[in-house]
Amino acid sequence: MRTNELPKTAMAPAIWGTLYILSTEVLPQNNPLFIATMRALPVGLLLFLYYRQLPSGAWWLKSIALGAVSVTLAFGAFFIGATRLPGSVASTIFVLQPVMVILLSRVMLREKAHMLSLGAGVLGFIGVGLLVSTSGNRLDTTGIIATVGATLAFSLAGVLIKKWGIPVKLPVFLGWVFLSGGLLLLPIALLFEEQIPVFTLESSLGYAYLSFIATGVAYFFWYRGIIRLSPNITSFLILLSPLVASALGLFVLGETFTLWQTVGAIVVVTSVVLGEIGQSKKMRRRCLHFCNRLRHKAVALVK
């Protein structure tokens, strides 16, 4: 394992955790679809103009399909949720992505999933239920549906990439996906949102960070990490996103969790950990060995 890749890969979910405070405090509140367009289109256009390489053969349709799923649907739904929910809640729902990938891989790729992983998926949805059904905080229904939909779309995109592979250099591939998805999203934003928000210095800097850092740089290191590191390691790193979002919400925005929301968040994180253990034989052996050691120590104490 290339240990120097781990901190670079970890930058991606840590950066994504800042998007919730960016969307609520810096960027315009009533234009989530336009924000999503501005996340993909500038960096996609820049990469395309720099490399000037078109898809070939079946990759014309595949790149459009990936753009529609991972950008048009995922980015659009993500920012609808991000502008309607506390960042700590939205990002914790998003943590279900690894479990969703496991379940989708079972259906689409015929990959065997351990019963522990399937059980973790059920546990994860219970955790989300606790997180969003708390009477102490009235959470926006549209925001919840949008965030779950964005998580599903991101998961589906990951499975499609796993199924189809990446046929060219990673920046070229990202340019195809971001550009096609952004071009599909632009007319939808213009149709459903009343007007394009006025560009200020603050919002312009926010858009630049959103597109070039939180999208271009973050996705480059994330996909490179998936290629170079074990998928079990990269899946765990997604937990950094709600950690950063919750810390920013707590210390900058003054957000709080109710008791049941805290329980729900813990259940969601536990489901992801169990799901990853279920997918890795090595990790299952280590957990079994650890449990056996605890059992022997407990027996020794009783005697």
C-alpha positions as CSV (number, residue, x, y, z in Angstrom):
1,M,0.0,0.0,0.0
2,R,1.3,3.5,-0.9
3,T,1.0,5.2,2.5
4,N,1.7,8.6,1.0
5,E,-1.6,8.2,-1.0
6,L,-3.7,7.9,2.2
7,P,-3.6,11.6,3.3
8,K,-4.1,12.8,-0.3
9,T,-7.1,10.6,-0.7
10,A,-8.4,11.7,2.7
11,M,-8.4,15.3,1.6
12,A,-11.4,14.6,-0.7
13,P,-14.1,13.7,1.9
14,A,-12.6,16.3,4.3
15,I,-13.1,19.0,1.6
16,W,-16.6,17.7,0.8
17,G,-17.5,18.2,4.5
18,T,-17.0,22.0,3.9
19,L,-19.6,22.1,1.1
20,Y,-22.6,22.3,3.5
21,I,-21.4,25.5,5.2
22,L,-20.3,26.9,1.8
23,S,-23.8,26.3,0.4
24,T,-25.6,27.9,3.3
25,E,-23.3,30.8,4.3
26,V,-21.5,31.9,1.1
27,L,-23.5,30.8,-2.0
28,P,-27.0,32.0,-2.9
29,Q,-29.7,30.1,-1.0
30,N,-32.5,29.8,-3.6
31,N,-30.4,28.5,-6.5
32,P,-29.3,24.9,-5.6
33,L,-29.4,23.7,-9.3
34,F,-27.4,26.7,-10.5
35,I,-24.8,26.0,-7.7
36,A,-24.7,22.4,-8.8
37,T,-24.1,23.6,-12.4
38,M,-21.3,25.9,-11.3
39,R,-19.7,23.0,-9.4
40,A,-19.3,20.9,-12.6
41,L,-19.3,23.1,-15.7
42,P,-16.2,25.3,-15.1
43,V,-13.8,22.5,-14.2
44,G,-15.3,20.2,-16.8
45,L,-14.8,22.9,-19.5
46,L,-11.3,23.7,-18.3
47,L,-10.2,20.0,-18.4
48,F,-11.8,19.5,-21.8
49,L,-10.2,22.5,-23.4
50,Y,-6.8,21.6,-21.9
51,Y,-6.7,18.0,-23.0
52,R,-8.9,18.3,-26.1
53,Q,-9.7,14.6,-26.3
54,L,-13.2,13.4,-27.2
55,P,-14.8,10.1,-26.2
56,S,-14.8,7.3,-28.8
57,G,-17.1,4.5,-29.6
58,A,-19.4,3.4,-26.7
59,W,-17.8,6.0,-24.4
60,W,-19.9,8.8,-25.9
61,L,-23.0,7.3,-24.4
62,K,-21.2,6.0,-21.3
63,S,-19.7,9.5,-20.5
64,I,-23.1,11.1,-20.9
65,A,-24.8,8.5,-18.7
66,L,-22.1,9.0,-16.0
67,G,-22.5,12.7,-16.3
68,A,-26.3,12.5,-15.9
69,V,-26.0,10.2,-12.8
70,S,-22.9,11.6,-11.0
71,V,-23.4,15.3,-11.8
72,T,-27.0,16.1,-13.1
73,L,-28.7,13.9,-10.5
74,A,-26.2,13.7,-7.7
75,F,-24.9,17.3,-7.6
76,G,-28.4,18.7,-8.2
77,A,-30.0,16.6,-5.4
78,F,-27.0,17.2,-3.1
79,F,-27.3,21.0,-3.1
80,I,-31.1,20.8,-2.8
81,G,-30.5,18.8,0.4
82,A,-27.5,20.9,1.5
83,T,-29.6,24.2,1.4
84,R,-32.5,22.6,3.4
85,L,-30.8,20.5,6.1
86,P,-28.2,21.1,8.8
87,G,-24.8,20.0,7.4
88,S,-24.3,17.5,10.3
89,V,-27.5,15.7,9.3
90,A,-27.1,15.8,5.5
91,S,-23.5,14.6,5.7
92,T,-24.3,11.7,8.0
93,I,-27.0,10.5,5.6
94,F,-24.3,10.7,2.9
95,V,-22.1,8.3,4.8
96,L,-24.5,5.5,3.8
97,Q,-22.8,5.6,0.4
98,P,-20.4,2.7,1.0
99,V,-23.3,0.5,2.2
100,M,-25.3,1.4,-0.9
101,V,-22.3,0.6,-3.1
102,I,-22.2,-2.9,-1.5
103,L,-25.9,-3.5,-2.2
104,L,-25.8,-2.1,-5.7
105,S,-22.7,-4.2,-6.5
106,R,-24.6,-7.3,-5.4
107,V,-27.4,-6.4,-7.9
108,M,-25.5,-5.0,-10.8
109,L,-22.2,-6.7,-10.7
110,R,-23.3,-10.0,-9.1
111,E,-20.7,-9.5,-6.4
112,K,-21.3,-11.6,-3.4
113,A,-22.1,-9.7,-0.3
114,H,-21.6,-11.1,3.2
115,M,-24.7,-11.3,5.4
116,L,-23.0,-8.9,7.7
117,S,-22.8,-6.3,4.9
118,L,-26.5,-6.8,4.1
119,G,-27.4,-6.5,7.8
120,A,-25.3,-3.3,7.9
121,G,-27.4,-1.8,5.1
122,V,-30.6,-2.4,7.1
123,L,-29.0,-1.0,10.2
124,G,-27.9,2.1,8.3
125,F,-31.4,2.9,7.1
126,I,-32.6,2.5,10.7
127,G,-29.9,5.0,11.8
128,V,-31.0,7.5,9.1
129,G,-34.6,7.0,10.3
130,L,-33.6,7.9,13.8
131,L,-31.6,10.8,12.5
132,V,-34.3,12.5,10.5
133,S,-37.5,11.5,12.5
134,T,-36.5,13.3,15.7
135,S,-39.3,15.4,17.1
136,G,-36.8,17.9,18.6
137,N,-35.9,19.2,15.2
138,R,-38.2,19.7,12.2
139,L,-36.3,18.5,9.2
140,D,-37.3,19.4,5.7
141,T,-38.8,16.5,3.9
142,T,-37.6,17.6,0.5
143,G,-34.1,18.0,1.9
144,I,-34.2,14.5,3.3
145,I,-35.4,12.9,0.0
146,A,-32.9,14.9,-2.0
147,T,-30.0,13.9,0.2
148,V,-30.9,10.2,0.1
149,G,-31.3,10.5,-3.7
150,A,-27.9,12.2,-4.0
151,T,-26.3,9.4,-2.0
152,L,-27.9,6.8,-4.2
153,A,-26.8,8.6,-7.4
154,F,-23.2,8.9,-6.2
155,S,-23.3,5.2,-5.2
156,L,-24.7,4.2,-8.6
157,A,-22.0,6.2,-10.4
158,G,-19.3,4.5,-8.4
159,V,-20.7,1.1,-9.4
160,L,-20.9,2.1,-13.0
161,I,-17.3,3.2,-13.0
162,K,-16.3,-0.1,-11.4
163,K,-18.2,-1.9,-14.1
164,W,-17.1,0.1,-17.1
165,G,-13.6,1.1,-16.0
166,I,-11.7,4.3,-16.9
167,P,-10.4,4.1,-20.5
168,V,-8.2,7.3,-20.5
169,K,-6.2,9.4,-18.2
170,L,-8.1,10.3,-15.1
171,P,-8.3,14.1,-15.8
172,V,-9.6,13.5,-19.3
173,F,-12.2,11.2,-17.9
174,L,-13.3,13.7,-15.3
175,G,-13.5,16.4,-17.9
176,W,-15.9,14.2,-20.0
177,V,-18.1,13.5,-16.9
178,F,-18.2,17.0,-15.5
179,L,-18.8,18.7,-18.8
180,S,-21.6,16.4,-20.0
181,G,-23.3,16.4,-16.6
182,G,-23.0,20.2,-16.3
183,L,-24.4,20.8,-19.8
184,L,-27.3,18.6,-19.0
185,L,-27.9,20.4,-15.7
186,L,-27.6,24.0,-17.1
187,P,-31.0,24.1,-18.9
188,I,-32.7,22.4,-16.0
189,A,-31.4,25.2,-13.7
190,L,-32.5,27.9,-16.1
191,L,-35.9,26.4,-16.4
192,F,-36.8,25.7,-12.8
193,E,-35.0,28.6,-11.1
194,E,-36.3,32.1,-11.7
195,Q,-33.1,33.9,-12.4
196,I,-29.3,33.6,-12.3
197,P,-28.0,35.0,-9.0
198,V,-25.9,38.1,-9.1
199,F,-22.1,37.3,-8.9
200,T,-20.4,39.1,-6.0
201,L,-16.8,38.8,-5.1
202,E,-17.7,36.5,-2.2
203,S,-19.9,34.2,-4.3
204,S,-17.3,34.2,-7.2
205,L,-14.6,33.0,-4.8
206,G,-17.1,30.4,-3.4
207,Y,-17.8,29.1,-6.9
208,A,-14.1,28.9,-7.7
209,Y,-13.4,26.9,-4.6
210,L,-16.5,24.7,-5.3
211,S,-15.5,23.8,-8.9
212,F,-11.8,23.7,-8.9
213,I,-10.9,22.6,-5.4
214,A,-13.9,20.7,-4.0
215,T,-14.6,19.1,-7.3
216,G,-11.6,19.0,-9.6
217,V,-8.9,18.5,-7.1
218,A,-11.0,16.4,-4.6
219,Y,-12.3,14.0,-7.3
220,F,-8.9,13.6,-8.8
221,F,-7.3,12.4,-5.5
222,W,-10.4,10.4,-4.6
223,Y,-10.5,8.4,-7.8
224,R,-6.7,8.0,-7.8
225,G,-7.0,6.7,-4.3
226,I,-9.6,4.2,-5.3
227,I,-7.3,3.0,-8.0
228,R,-4.1,2.8,-5.9
229,L,-5.4,1.9,-2.4
230,S,-7.7,-0.9,-1.2
231,P,-11.4,0.0,-1.6
232,N,-11.9,-1.0,2.0
233,I,-9.6,1.8,3.1
234,T,-11.1,4.5,0.8
235,S,-14.6,3.6,1.9
236,F,-13.8,4.3,5.5
237,L,-12.4,7.7,4.6
238,I,-15.9,8.9,3.7
239,L,-16.5,9.2,7.4
240,L,-14.3,12.3,7.4
241,S,-17.1,14.2,5.6
242,P,-19.7,14.2,8.4
243,L,-16.9,14.8,10.9
244,V,-15.8,18.0,9.2
245,A,-19.4,19.1,8.5
246,S,-20.5,18.5,12.1
247,A,-17.4,20.3,13.5
248,L,-18.1,23.3,11.3
249,G,-21.8,23.2,12.2
250,L,-21.0,23.0,15.9
251,F,-18.2,25.6,16.2
252,V,-19.2,28.0,13.4
253,L,-23.0,27.8,13.0
254,G,-23.9,26.7,16.5
255,E,-25.8,23.6,15.3
256,T,-26.7,20.9,17.9
257,F,-27.8,17.2,17.8
258,T,-30.7,15.9,19.9
259,L,-30.1,12.7,21.8
260,W,-31.9,10.6,19.3
261,Q,-30.1,12.2,16.4
262,T,-26.8,11.5,18.1
263,V,-27.9,7.8,18.4
264,G,-28.9,7.8,14.8
265,A,-25.6,9.2,13.7
266,I,-23.7,6.6,15.7
267,V,-25.9,3.8,14.2
268,V,-25.2,5.1,10.7
269,V,-21.4,5.1,11.2
270,T,-21.6,1.7,12.9
271,S,-23.4,0.3,9.8
272,V,-20.7,1.5,7.5
273,V,-18.0,0.0,9.7
274,L,-19.9,-3.3,9.8
275,G,-20.5,-3.2,6.1
276,E,-16.8,-2.8,5.3
277,I,-15.9,-5.6,7.7
278,G,-18.4,-7.8,5.9
279,Q,-16.8,-7.1,2.6
280,S,-13.2,-7.9,3.7
281,K,-12.2,-11.5,4.6
282,K,-9.1,-10.2,6.2
283,M,-11.0,-7.7,8.4
284,R,-13.5,-10.4,9.4
285,R,-10.7,-12.7,10.5
286,R,-9.1,-9.9,12.5
287,C,-12.5,-9.1,14.2
288,L,-13.1,-12.8,14.9
289,H,-9.6,-13.1,16.4
290,F,-10.2,-10.0,18.5
291,C,-13.5,-11.3,19.8
292,N,-12.0,-14.7,20.6
293,R,-9.3,-12.9,22.7
294,L,-11.9,-10.9,24.5
295,R,-13.9,-14.1,25.2
296,H,-10.8,-15.9,26.6
297,K,-10.0,-13.0,28.8
298,A,-13.6,-12.9,30.1
299,V,-13.5,-16.6,30.9
300,A,-10.2,-16.2,32.6
301,L,-11.6,-13.4,34.8
302,V,-14.6,-15.4,35.8
303,K,-12.4,-18.3,36.8
